[in-house]
Amino acid sequence: MSKALEGVKILDMTHVQSGPTCTQLLAWFGADVLKVERPGVGDATRGQLQDIPDVDSLYFTMLNGNKRSITLNTKSDEGKAIFTKLIEHCDVMVENFAPGALDRMGFSWERIQEINPRMIYASVKGFGPGPYEDCKVYENVAQCTGGAASTTGELDGMPLVTGAQIGDSGTGLHLALGIVTALYQRNQSGRGQRVTCAMQDGVLNLCRVKLRDQQRLTHGPLTEYPQYPNGEFGEAAPRAGNASGGGQPGWIVKCKGWETDPDAYIYVIAQAAAFEGLAKVIGHEDWLEDPEWNTPKARLPKLDHMFSEIEKWTMTKTKFEAMDILNPLNVPCGPILSMKELAEEESLRETGTVVEVDHPERGKYLTVGNPIKLSDSPVDVVRSPLLGEHTDEIMSELGYGADEIAAAKNNGAV
Ligand SMILES: CC(C)(COP(=O)(O)OP(=O)(O)OC[C@H]1O[C@@H](n2cnc3c(N)ncnc32)[C@H](O)[C@@H]1OP(=O)(O)O)[C@@H](O)C(=O)NCCC(=O)NCCS
């Protein structure tokens, strides 16, 4: 079966996480991704957080599946000539270097358009144009500058970053959408275009509901936040602990075994429509007739008391037992699943969301497959390439003969 992006060639200049997540997605959709890496060095993540000495790290292998690797020194004259050929040969170029790095190599957007007017040139940067445009940015910097950290954490605690890589992988995802949109427009216009995505913008986009709350705050307290009605609201949307953020109250409560298992918890949403079943199952049928409890408005000022009563019940059940009992009652809930549990979850293996691949140096490793499922474009997750594994192959596809490839190796261009 053919794949959605078959025939699309991607010149992948990305490194670390944000850019590589984008090009890995495009590769899963069938694009031919040529990852350009510095000779002898490669993407820095190959050597970062290594769990096996001298073997490409999981950081690298889990973000660079289904790509081909060519080493190329884009700063040498010979390397620049090969790079120019690659620009002619490809449809999309993706990079996430520090601001200005490609211009310093001599490949400005104007120059790239001269070489290939159909080229789509996509970049991730930390910030868009403005006071911080020249700054280097990593994941947690983006979480802090995009509004996630100021709105995450305990009510009276410090700002917190989240384990979800919303700055890096989140922006990679945004960029991938920009790229396929530009490819679609190119079908009509015949022209490439510049696609840029700032990590600050990507994080803020994911924190949209918090900017919503910022504006609501000017019209009164945020009644679904745990600060209401007893705490104080300041001038900015506050941290809300584990409150649900939607119109239905939710919280994380302890389950059986919490004393020794750090993940023995479940998230419970006390949705109004399912409140009767929830009240009955936790042994609070009395709430159903009591005007102090039987409307969402009456419960709002005492949500902490309500969740502590729910917790008395959940502490008698494992998180999976609680899930099995609450779901048929239409109470939305979710056990706190550990990475160990997710890695072992059979249903995720069956859908290709968790995939085991084999690597010639590392052996078998787990990776997260494509979370986006297309019915007409199957995904075969393939291991990441070794550094320069496809240099000869790609050079010959560009039209270089064996002697020229040998010469390029001799002068250090590849
Ligand atoms: C991630 C980041 C902070 C890393 O910074 P860094 O390790 O200092 O790496 P840089 O991007 O500055 O690139 C290093 C240099 O290698 C050079 N280089 C990269 N590939 C090369 C190649 N194949 N041949 C020759 N030189 C190469 C670059 O041109 C750059 O040189 P310069 O500083 O002389 O311009 C930075 O790239 C960045 O801010 N990127 C944008 C935001 C982003 O994506 N952040 C998240 C990363 S997960």
The ligand as an SDF file (V2000), in Angstrom:
LIG
                    3D

 48 50  0  0  0  0  0  0  0  0999 V2000
   18.9290   23.6950   20.5040 C   0  0  0  0  0  0  0  0  0  0  0  0
   19.9680   24.7730   20.5480 C   0  0  0  0  0  0  0  0  0  0  0  0
   19.8740   25.5530   21.8500 C   0  0  0  0  0  0  0  0  0  0  0  0
   21.3490   24.0680   20.4590 C   0  0  0  0  0  0  0  0  0  0  0  0
   22.3610   25.0150   20.3500 O   0  0  0  0  0  0  0  0  0  0  0  0
   23.8490   24.5780   19.9380 P   0  0  0  0  0  0  0  0  0  0  0  0
   24.1470   23.2480   20.4730 O   0  0  0  0  0  0  0  0  0  0  0  0
   24.7440   25.6830   20.3420 O   0  0  0  0  0  0  0  0  0  0  0  0
   23.7820   24.3710   18.3590 O   0  0  0  0  0  0  0  0  0  0  0  0
   23.5340   25.4590   17.1940 P   0  0  0  0  0  0  0  0  0  0  0  0
   22.1560   25.3400   16.7010 O   0  0  0  0  0  0  0  0  0  0  0  0
   23.9970   26.8190   17.6320 O   0  0  0  0  0  0  0  0  0  0  0  0
   24.5080   24.9210   16.0490 O   0  0  0  0  0  0  0  0  0  0  0  0
   25.8740   24.7410   16.2840 C   0  0  0  0  0  0  0  0  0  0  0  0
   26.7710   25.0600   15.1160 C   0  0  0  0  0  0  0  0  0  0  0  0
   26.9440   23.8690   14.3570 O   0  0  0  0  0  0  0  0  0  0  0  0
   26.9370   24.1670   12.9990 C   0  0  0  0  0  0  0  0  0  0  0  0
   26.5600   22.9920   12.2170 N   0  0  0  0  0  0  0  0  0  0  0  0
   25.4340   22.2380   12.3470 C   0  0  0  0  0  0  0  0  0  0  0  0
   25.4310   21.2570   11.4320 N   0  0  0  0  0  0  0  0  0  0  0  0
   26.5660   21.3790   10.7080 C   0  0  0  0  0  0  0  0  0  0  0  0
   27.1330   20.6680    9.6210 C   0  0  0  0  0  0  0  0  0  0  0  0
   26.5070   19.5990    9.1080 N   0  0  0  0  0  0  0  0  0  0  0  0
   28.3130   21.0710    9.1320 N   0  0  0  0  0  0  0  0  0  0  0  0
   28.9460   22.1320    9.6440 C   0  0  0  0  0  0  0  0  0  0  0  0
   28.4560   22.8650   10.6690 N   0  0  0  0  0  0  0  0  0  0  0  0
   27.2910   22.4920   11.1920 C   0  0  0  0  0  0  0  0  0  0  0  0
   25.9170   25.2670   12.9070 C   0  0  0  0  0  0  0  0  0  0  0  0
   26.0540   25.9590   11.7060 O   0  0  0  0  0  0  0  0  0  0  0  0
   26.2920   26.1050   14.1160 C   0  0  0  0  0  0  0  0  0  0  0  0
   27.4210   26.8930   13.7880 O   0  0  0  0  0  0  0  0  0  0  0  0
   27.5440   28.4820   14.1010 P   0  0  0  0  0  0  0  0  0  0  0  0
   27.3270   28.6140   15.5650 O   0  0  0  0  0  0  0  0  0  0  0  0
   28.9200   28.8020   13.6600 O   0  0  0  0  0  0  0  0  0  0  0  0
   26.4820   29.1590   13.3160 O   0  0  0  0  0  0  0  0  0  0  0  0
   19.8040   25.7250   19.3450 C   0  0  0  0  0  0  0  0  0  0  0  0
   20.0280   25.0120   18.1670 O   0  0  0  0  0  0  0  0  0  0  0  0
   18.4440   26.3900   19.2770 C   0  0  0  0  0  0  0  0  0  0  0  0
   18.1350   27.3290   20.0080 O   0  0  0  0  0  0  0  0  0  0  0  0
   17.5900   25.9470   18.3310 N   0  0  0  0  0  0  0  0  0  0  0  0
   16.3070   26.5350   18.0670 C   0  0  0  0  0  0  0  0  0  0  0  0
   15.2760   26.1810   19.0850 C   0  0  0  0  0  0  0  0  0  0  0  0
   15.1480   24.7050   19.2850 C   0  0  0  0  0  0  0  0  0  0  0  0
   14.8230   23.9580   18.3820 O   0  0  0  0  0  0  0  0  0  0  0  0
   15.3250   24.2930   20.5220 N   0  0  0  0  0  0  0  0  0  0  0  0
   14.9580   22.9770   20.9780 C   0  0  0  0  0  0  0  0  0  0  0  0
   15.9300   21.9670   20.6980 C   0  0  0  0  0  0  0  0  0  0  0  0
   15.2170   20.4670   21.2590 S   0  0  0  0  0  0  0  0  0  0  0  0
  1  2  1  0
  2  3  1  0
  2  4  1  0
  2 36  1  0
  4  5  1  0
  5  6  1  0
  6  7  2  0
  6  8  1  0
  6  9  1  0
  9 10  1  0
 10 11  2  0
 10 12  1  0
 10 13  1  0
 13 14  1  0
 14 15  1  0
 15 16  1  0
 15 30  1  0
 16 17  1  0
 17 18  1  0
 17 28  1  0
 18 19  1  0
 18 27  1  0
 19 20  2  0
 20 21  1  0
 21 22  1  0
 21 27  2  0
 22 23  1  0
 22 24  2  0
 24 25  1  0
 25 26  2  0
 26 27  1  0
 28 29  1  0
 28 30  1  0
 30 31  1  0
 31 32  1  0
 32 33  2  0
 32 34  1  0
 32 35  1  0
 36 37  1  0
 36 38  1  0
 38 39  2  0
 38 40  1  0
 40 41  1  0
 41 42  1  0
 42 43  1  0
 43 44  2  0
 43 45  1  0
 45 46  1  0
 46 47  1  0
 47 48  1  0
M  END
$$$$
